[in-house]
Amino acid sequence: SSVSSTGGIVGPRRARLLSKSMSKALLSIILLEVSLAAVSQCDEDDAAYLQSHVKVKSDPCETGINSGTCTGTSCNNCDPTPDGVDIPPSLSRFPNGYLSCTGTGACNLAESADDEFYDFKSSSDYLTCSGTNACSPLNLNNVGAICVSGENSGYESKFNLASGTCTNDVCCNGGNACKNSFLKGVNTLSCRGEQACWDLKAELTGNLYCNSGATDGGACSNDLASFIFSGSTDHCVECYGKGTCMSSSQFIFMGEEKVKMTCGNTADSSGTCNAARISLQQDTCIHLVCENATCNDLSVMNDTSGSRCFCEGAGCSNIATGSINLQCLEVTTPNPCGANICSNSAACCDSEVSPSCGSCGCALPTAPAAAGSTNNAITANVAGDPHITTLDGKHYTLLQQGSFLMWAFSGYETRVPSATHGMKKVPMDFEIFTHYSGSTSFTKAILLVDKSNGLKTPRQALELTSLDCVWRAKKPSWHDVGTELLQLTDDGDALGAFNVSNSVGNHKNVQLLMKTEDGYRKIANVFVRCQPGSHMAAKVKMLSPKTDLDFVRGEMAPDGQRFPQHALGSASKLGLGVSLVAQDTQFSTTTEWTALGGSADAATYLKEVDTQGPGTFLKQCSEEEQQEAEKICNKHWAKPLPEAKDASASHAIFLADCVYDICAGAGEVAAQLTAEIMRIE
């Protein structure tokens, strides 16, 4: 506390306000003196006079907020208003699709009053706060998702989320993170750390995850903490660790909800859910799991008739009883309120280390199409044993196993906004490696890496193997990827992104995005179809070939951009009608898979499938075997390819490759994957 000018004691918030007001008054006096001095010196020089006034009126706050990057206290001289201030001030969206507040005390922008807010212009933008006391406090409206990490981060803040392209999830990691704050419009909330979300008031439509970890507890606790659930849907509430969801914290379910609430997950979960207050309204069913020494004096209040409570676990006997409390019945059948309530409970941003809103589906700001580009996107693909179609339509078969550079976009120089350099030039370098294994050399792995701005070691990598056909990302540590936006940054400046998204049939597609001064521009889409335990097929679609094709290297590059001595026109013919053949020695690499950027697990798998060694690549089928193979292939050729100008020609290529693969022992899965990948538009 501080002493006011009248001798009274004022609180921390009032003290900050007085200090800020005094600083502004002093700044006004200084600026007035500068302006008067400029007038006296520039009476006979109108240009210099105007220039001096332009400098006085410049707004460093607007510059920082517009960039979307606030480091330390660089943006803390900005003032919200009760009517709300739209941000970014001069743009329709933040350049990177989010506002980043990084460092001690970053974005402490709500010191003057509880009712003064900033309004995001786009609800597709999200907020990330990292560092001690970051965003403490900060009041925001119309934000898409929120990631808070660091001690005391997100403290005494108000966040109103709005529907848009984002999943409206919030993640608060760190001691006292999101403490004494208010959240509205939240889908799923994750609170990790000692007293994280302490005395927090939140309105949710999804799930709640609270974990105090190995600390003294307090996550999602205390008598002012309230979590109000609505939406007439399933809700999973998980209170893990020691002393979590306790001390009169309230959990209110507004009606017709199906709830599973778990209290405690370890031997030392003592105190979890102690004295918690649960309110059920309008025919709600709750399934409580009270593990070990938990749920002491927990009360379940039924505000209206028709609600039900079931409990399992050693702590059920600790639940409070009385006339106002609903009796919780013993669980006699599995899932008394419904199955799979907690099957997908995690927030899109949740992480034990540092939350990331890149997984929350927020649409990136897009840049205009490249100058001079056309809408005529072009594709290249690899399928089967392997048969490769280049971006200019040449088709050949590779007779090698090993790792190869399939596609690369290298050397294009983009201009990106920089927090320290204004605009900086960055040479892009996206690379895609494949590994062909076994006696038939089918595609067993694919690896996407970013080495933009001259890196020797990839800053990020995406990997898929035919062992289980699951996409995995390298950083912050190797992890499975569902839908996730993997931001690519250099010294804090956004360079691009790998955007992993769902497509038809529960497949994943990857967009390779390049940052420009106008937003993100799509360079290519990568499609993969994979059969676990077998192999995969892949397609690359380039969206602005007229501008970007000159910067492409690798097996899929146009024939004219390959080394002349390896041009496909000089390759020999292969039996069974298969087209040109090549060995692609110029794209082969002996570099270890891990050195390329891949995982140790994938490297081990590839060595295992490589142990078969090169086999008889040119295996011939009898006439009867060929006829049977043709039947299998034609079963998967239901209609002409969407991009094919000559349906009969494309069918001939497919049939020749397909019969060759089946004769080589690949089975019907080869026909299925090849047809699927060729049919993608």
Backbone hydrogen bonds, N-H to C=O, Kabsch-Sander energy under -0.5 kcal/mol:
donor,donor_aa,acceptor,acceptor_aa,energy
2,S,10,V,-1.8
4,S,8,G,-3.5
7,G,4,S,-1.6
10,V,2,S,-2.8
15,A,11,G,-2.8
16,R,12,P,-2.3
17,L,13,R,-2.0
18,L,14,R,-2.8
19,S,15,A,-2.6
20,K,16,R,-2.6
21,S,17,L,-2.8
22,M,18,L,-2.7
23,S,19,S,-2.2
24,K,20,K,-2.3
25,A,21,S,-2.3
26,L,22,M,-2.5
27,L,23,S,-2.4
28,S,24,K,-2.5
29,I,25,A,-2.0
30,I,26,L,-2.2
31,L,27,L,-2.8
32,L,28,S,-2.4
33,E,29,I,-2.3
34,V,30,I,-2.5
35,S,31,L,-2.6
36,L,32,L,-2.6
37,A,33,E,-2.4
38,A,34,V,-2.3
39,V,35,S,-2.0
40,S,36,L,-2.2
41,Q,37,A,-1.8
42,C,38,A,-1.3
45,D,42,C,-1.6
49,Y,45,D,-2.2
50,L,46,D,-2.6
51,Q,47,A,-2.3
52,S,48,A,-2.2
53,H,49,Y,-1.6
54,V,50,L,-2.1
55,K,51,Q,-1.9
56,V,52,S,-1.6
57,K,53,H,-1.8
58,S,54,V,-0.5
58,S,55,K,-0.9
63,T,59,D,-1.5
64,G,60,P,-2.1
65,I,61,C,-2.6
66,N,62,E,-2.5
67,S,63,T,-1.5
68,G,64,G,-0.8
68,G,65,I,-0.9
69,T,64,G,-0.9
70,C,100,S,-3.2
71,T,69,T,-0.6
72,G,102,T,-3.2
74,S,71,T,-1.8
76,N,73,T,-1.5
78,C,75,C,-1.3
81,T,117,F,-1.1
84,G,81,T,-1.4
85,V,117,F,-1.3
86,D,84,G,-0.5
87,I,119,D,-2.7
97,G,94,F,-1.5
99,L,126,Y,-2.3
100,S,68,G,-3.2
100,S,98,Y,-0.6
101,C,99,L,-0.6
101,C,128,T,-2.9
102,T,70,C,-2.5
102,T,100,S,-0.6
103,G,130,S,-2.7
105,G,132,T,-2.4
106,A,103,G,-1.8
107,C,72,G,-0.5
108,N,105,G,-0.9
109,L,107,C,-1.6
109,L,137,P,-0.9
110,A,137,P,-1.2
116,E,113,A,-1.2
117,F,81,T,-1.9
117,F,115,D,-0.6
118,Y,139,N,-2.1
119,D,85,V,-2.8
120,F,118,Y,-0.5
120,F,141,N,-2.5
121,K,87,I,-2.4
125,D,122,S,-1.5
126,Y,97,G,-1.5
127,L,145,A,-2.5
128,T,99,L,-2.5
129,C,147,C,-3.1
130,S,101,C,-2.6
131,G,149,S,-1.9
133,N,151,E,-2.7
134,A,131,G,-1.9
135,C,106,A,-3.8
136,S,133,N,-0.9
136,S,137,P,-0.5
138,L,135,C,-0.5
140,L,138,L,-0.5
140,L,158,K,-2.8
141,N,118,Y,-2.4
142,N,160,N,-0.6
143,V,160,N,-1.5
144,G,125,D,-2.8
146,I,169,D,-1.9
147,C,127,L,-2.5
148,V,171,C,-3.1
149,S,129,C,-2.6
150,G,173,N,-1.7
152,N,175,G,-3.1
153,S,150,G,-1.8
154,G,134,A,-2.8
155,Y,152,N,-0.9
156,E,179,K,-2.8
157,S,154,G,-0.7
158,K,138,L,-1.1
159,F,182,F,-2.6
160,N,140,L,-2.6
161,L,159,F,-0.6
161,L,184,K,-3.2
162,A,143,V,-1.8
164,G,166,C,-0.6
167,T,360,C,-2.9
168,N,166,C,-0.6
169,D,167,T,-2.9
170,V,188,T,-2.2
171,C,146,I,-2.2
172,C,190,S,-3.0
173,N,148,V,-3.0
173,N,171,C,-0.5
174,G,192,R,-2.9
176,N,194,E,-2.2
177,A,174,G,-2.0
178,C,153,S,-2.7
179,K,176,N,-1.8
180,N,198,W,-2.9
181,S,178,C,-1.0
182,F,157,S,-2.5
183,L,201,K,-2.8
184,K,159,F,-2.2
186,V,203,E,-1.8
187,N,168,N,-3.7
189,L,207,N,-2.3
190,S,170,V,-2.4
191,C,209,Y,-3.1
192,R,172,C,-2.8
193,G,211,N,-2.4
195,Q,217,G,-0.9
196,A,193,G,-2.0
197,C,177,A,-3.0
198,W,195,Q,-1.5
199,D,221,S,-2.4
200,L,197,C,-1.4
201,K,181,S,-2.3
202,A,200,L,-0.5
202,A,226,S,-2.6
203,E,183,L,-1.6
204,L,202,A,-0.5
204,L,228,I,-3.0
205,T,186,V,-1.5
205,T,187,N,-0.6
206,G,187,N,-2.4
208,L,236,C,-2.5
209,Y,189,L,-2.6
210,C,238,E,-3.2
211,N,191,C,-2.5
212,S,240,Y,-1.7
215,T,212,S,-1.4
218,G,243,G,-2.6
220,C,196,A,-2.5
221,S,218,G,-1.3
222,N,246,M,-2.0
225,A,222,N,-1.6
226,S,200,L,-2.2
227,F,250,Q,-2.1
228,I,202,A,-2.8
229,F,227,F,-0.6
229,F,252,I,-3.5
230,S,204,L,-1.9
235,H,258,K,-2.6
237,V,235,H,-0.5
237,V,260,K,-2.7
238,E,208,L,-2.5
238,E,236,C,-0.5
239,C,237,V,-0.5
239,C,262,T,-3.0
240,Y,210,C,-3.3
240,Y,238,E,-0.7
242,K,213,G,-1.1
243,G,270,S,-1.4
245,C,219,A,-2.6
247,S,274,N,-1.6
248,S,275,A,-0.7
250,Q,225,A,-2.6
251,F,277,R,-2.8
252,I,227,F,-2.6
253,F,251,F,-0.5
253,F,279,S,-2.7
254,M,229,F,-2.7
254,M,252,I,-0.6
256,E,281,Q,-0.6
256,E,282,Q,-3.1
258,K,233,T,-1.6
259,V,257,E,-0.5
259,V,285,C,-2.9
260,K,235,H,-2.1
261,M,287,H,-2.4
262,T,237,V,-2.6
262,T,260,K,-0.5
263,C,261,M,-0.5
263,C,289,V,-3.4
264,G,239,C,-3.2
264,G,262,T,-0.6
269,S,266,T,-0.5
269,S,267,A,-0.7
271,G,293,A,-1.5
272,T,269,S,-2.0
273,C,244,T,-3.0
274,N,271,G,-2.0
275,A,296,N,-2.3
276,A,273,C,-1.6
277,R,249,S,-3.0
278,I,276,A,-0.5
278,I,299,S,-2.7
279,S,251,F,-2.7
280,L,301,M,-3.1
281,Q,253,F,-1.3
283,D,305,S,-0.8
285,C,257,E,-2.5
286,I,308,R,-2.2
287,H,259,V,-2.6
288,L,286,I,-0.6
288,L,310,F,-3.6
289,V,261,M,-2.5
290,C,312,E,-2.4
291,E,263,C,-2.2
291,E,289,V,-0.8
294,T,292,N,-1.8
295,C,272,T,-2.3
297,D,318,N,-2.6
298,L,295,C,-1.6
299,S,276,A,-2.4
301,M,278,I,-3.6
301,M,299,S,-0.6
302,N,324,I,-0.7
303,D,280,L,-2.1
303,D,301,M,-0.8
304,T,280,L,-0.8
307,S,304,T,-0.7
308,R,284,T,-2.5
310,F,286,I,-2.5
311,C,329,L,-2.8
312,E,288,L,-1.9
315,G,290,C,-2.7
316,C,313,G,-1.5
317,S,314,A,-0.5
318,N,315,G,-1.8
319,I,316,C,-1.5
320,A,298,L,-2.8
325,N,322,G,-0.9
326,L,300,V,-4.1
329,L,309,C,-2.8
329,L,327,Q,-0.6
331,V,311,C,-1.5
332,T,330,E,-0.5
338,G,335,N,-1.2
341,I,338,G,-0.5
343,S,340,N,-1.1
345,S,342,C,-0.8
350,D,347,A,-1.4
356,S,349,C,-1.5
359,S,356,S,-0.9
360,C,357,C,-1.8
367,A,520,Y,-3.1
373,S,370,A,-2.3
377,A,375,N,-1.8
378,I,542,M,-1.8
380,A,540,V,-1.9
381,N,389,T,-1.4
382,V,538,A,-2.7
383,A,387,H,-2.1
387,H,383,A,-4.1
388,I,386,P,-0.5
388,I,396,Y,-3.1
389,T,381,N,-2.9
390,T,388,I,-0.5
390,T,394,K,-2.8
391,L,556,M,-2.7
393,G,390,T,-1.9
396,Y,388,I,-2.6
397,T,580,L,-2.9
398,L,386,P,-2.3
399,L,582,A,-1.9
402,G,436,Y,-2.8
403,S,589,T,-0.6
404,F,434,T,-2.7
405,L,587,F,-2.4
406,M,404,F,-1.0
406,M,432,I,-2.0
407,W,432,I,-1.6
408,A,553,R,-1.6
409,F,430,F,-2.7
410,S,408,A,-0.5
410,S,551,F,-2.5
411,G,428,M,-2.2
414,T,412,Y,-0.7
414,T,426,V,-2.6
416,V,414,T,-0.5
416,V,424,K,-2.6
418,S,422,G,-2.9
422,G,418,S,-1.0
423,M,421,H,-1.7
424,K,416,V,-2.4
426,V,414,T,-2.9
428,M,412,Y,-3.2
430,F,409,F,-2.2
431,E,449,V,-2.3
432,I,407,W,-3.0
433,F,447,L,-2.9
434,T,404,F,-2.4
435,H,445,A,-1.9
436,Y,402,G,-2.7
437,S,442,F,-2.4
441,S,438,G,-1.1
442,F,437,S,-1.1
443,T,384,G,-0.7
444,K,435,H,-3.1
445,A,435,H,-1.1
446,I,464,L,-2.4
447,L,433,F,-2.8
448,L,462,L,-3.0
449,V,431,E,-2.7
450,D,460,Q,-1.8
451,K,429,D,-2.9
453,N,427,P,-3.2
455,L,451,K,-1.2
459,R,450,D,-2.3
460,Q,450,D,-0.7
462,L,448,L,-2.6
463,E,472,R,-2.7
464,L,446,I,-2.2
466,S,444,K,-2.5
468,D,465,T,-0.7
469,C,465,T,-2.1
472,R,463,E,-2.2
473,A,479,H,-2.4
474,K,461,A,-2.2
479,H,473,A,-1.9
481,V,471,W,-2.5
484,E,482,G,-0.5
484,E,500,V,-1.3
485,L,358,G,-4.2
486,L,484,E,-0.7
486,L,498,F,-3.1
487,Q,485,L,-0.9
488,L,496,G,-2.7
489,T,487,Q,-0.6
490,D,493,D,-2.7
493,D,490,D,-1.9
495,L,488,L,-3.5
496,G,488,L,-1.5
497,A,513,L,-1.8
498,F,486,L,-2.2
499,N,497,A,-0.6
499,N,511,Q,-2.3
500,V,484,E,-3.1
500,V,498,F,-0.7
501,S,499,N,-0.6
501,S,509,N,-2.6
503,S,507,H,-2.3
506,N,503,S,-1.0
507,H,504,V,-0.6
509,N,501,S,-2.8
510,V,526,V,-2.3
511,Q,499,N,-2.4
512,L,524,A,-3.0
513,L,497,A,-2.7
513,L,511,Q,-0.7
514,M,521,R,-2.9
515,K,495,L,-3.2
516,T,519,G,-2.8
519,G,516,T,-0.9
520,Y,365,P,-3.1
521,R,514,M,-3.1
523,I,512,L,-2.9
524,A,512,L,-1.2
525,N,541,K,-2.3
526,V,510,V,-3.0
527,F,525,N,-0.5
527,F,539,K,-3.0
528,V,508,K,-0.7
529,R,537,A,-2.7
531,Q,535,H,-2.5
533,G,466,S,-3.6
534,S,531,Q,-2.3
536,M,443,T,-1.6
537,A,529,R,-2.6
538,A,382,V,-2.6
539,K,527,F,-2.7
540,V,380,A,-2.8
541,K,525,N,-2.7
542,M,378,I,-2.7
542,M,540,V,-0.5
543,L,523,I,-1.2
547,T,544,S,-0.8
548,D,544,S,-2.6
549,L,545,P,-2.2
551,F,548,D,-2.0
552,V,549,L,-1.6
553,R,408,A,-1.9
555,E,405,L,-1.8
556,M,406,M,-2.4
557,A,554,G,-1.5
561,Q,558,P,-2.0
562,R,559,D,-1.3
566,H,563,F,-2.4
567,A,564,P,-1.6
570,S,567,A,-1.4
571,A,568,L,-1.9
574,L,578,V,-1.1
574,L,579,S,-0.6
578,V,575,G,-1.4
580,L,395,H,-1.0
581,V,572,S,-1.1
582,A,397,T,-2.1
587,F,584,D,-1.5
588,S,584,D,-0.8
589,T,403,S,-2.3
596,L,592,E,-1.6
597,G,593,W,-0.7
597,G,594,T,-0.6
598,G,593,W,-2.5
603,A,599,S,-2.0
604,T,600,A,-2.2
605,Y,601,D,-2.1
606,L,602,A,-2.6
607,K,603,A,-1.8
608,E,604,T,-1.8
609,V,605,Y,-2.1
610,D,606,L,-1.6
611,T,607,K,-0.7
611,T,608,E,-0.7
612,Q,609,V,-0.7
613,G,610,D,-1.9
615,G,439,S,-0.7
617,F,615,G,-1.2
619,K,616,T,-0.8
626,Q,622,S,-2.5
627,Q,623,E,-2.1
628,E,624,E,-2.1
629,A,625,E,-2.3
630,E,626,Q,-2.5
631,K,627,Q,-1.7
632,I,628,E,-1.8
633,C,629,A,-2.5
634,N,630,E,-2.8
635,K,631,K,-1.4
636,H,632,I,-0.7
636,H,633,C,-1.2
637,W,634,N,-1.2
638,A,636,H,-0.7
644,A,641,L,-1.0
647,A,645,K,-0.5
650,S,646,D,-2.3
651,H,647,A,-2.3
652,A,648,S,-2.0
653,I,649,A,-2.1
654,F,650,S,-2.5
655,L,651,H,-3.0
656,A,652,A,-2.4
657,D,653,I,-2.4
658,C,654,F,-2.9
659,V,655,L,-2.7
660,Y,656,A,-1.9
661,D,657,D,-2.4
662,I,658,C,-2.5
663,C,659,V,-2.6
664,A,660,Y,-1.4
665,G,662,I,-1.5
666,A,661,D,-2.3
670,A,667,G,-1.2
671,A,667,G,-0.7
672,Q,668,E,-2.2
673,L,669,V,-2.7
674,T,670,A,-2.2
675,A,671,A,-2.2
676,E,672,Q,-2.2
677,I,673,L,-2.5
678,M,674,T,-2.2
679,R,675,A,-1.4
680,I,676,E,-0.5
680,I,677,I,-0.7
